[in-house]
């Protein structure tokens, strides 16, 4: 009896539009499904089988998705170059940034490309999301890819924010101070936020403490932001970008309204 109800619930979940938007076919281990898994691989099929000419015109897409990807690649390359000369240590971080601008060959060029590309990526991702919203491109069957796009937007903003602390100057110090105070006021996870204290949040275990590695901006905060900015967040962006492009491949390009 219980098994019958469970089967009905499972069938109902599989019949919903949300489930179908995420999973395009079942998981039964059959030759057909193994073939579908291979044919769905994004590395084998980077482009949809059919694409409407109107959907790839510049005046419709503004090419903001491609520009965002280009800027991310530029950020990765220049970021690796900057990592050769930067040490996340509060005793030398600020001087390392100054040395990049005055001592290291082409250091100013690489740092400015990195900085302006970061600002440009925030702008282009915003414009890309705005275009997708205004043209209704988030509608069926692209709901899941819209959610992936929102996650990528959040990761882009976090990348920009975590990079703020690395120069270790007054602007960085106070920007992170304000940002982490906002984190402390987060509902449920911040000690100053709604329901935070009821759930056991304290100054030494809430989300602000997790970000800073302590209660004040210091060495632990610099090291954590460095790891987040250079390793964790870029890896997440690459992961979600792969899923994003794969869904564009499977769902197809949207067209003008």
HELIX and SHEET records of a PDB file:
HELIX    1   1 UNK A    2  UNK A   15  1                                  14    
HELIX    2   2 UNK A   17  UNK A   22  1                                   6    
HELIX    3   3 UNK A   31  UNK A   39  1                                   9    
HELIX    4   4 UNK A   53  UNK A   56  5                                   4    
HELIX    5   5 UNK A   58  UNK A   61  1                                   4    
HELIX    6   6 UNK A   64  UNK A   83  1                                  20    
HELIX    7   7 UNK A   93  UNK A  102  1                                  10    
HELIX    8   8 UNK A  107  UNK A  134  1                                  28    
HELIX    9   9 UNK A  143  UNK A  165  1                                  23    
HELIX   10  10 UNK A  170  UNK A  184  1                                  15    
HELIX   11  11 UNK A  207  UNK A  212  1                                   6    
HELIX   12  12 UNK A  219  UNK A  227  1                                   9    
HELIX   13  13 UNK A  228  UNK A  232  3                                   5    
HELIX   14  14 UNK A  233  UNK A  251  1                                  19    
END                                                                             
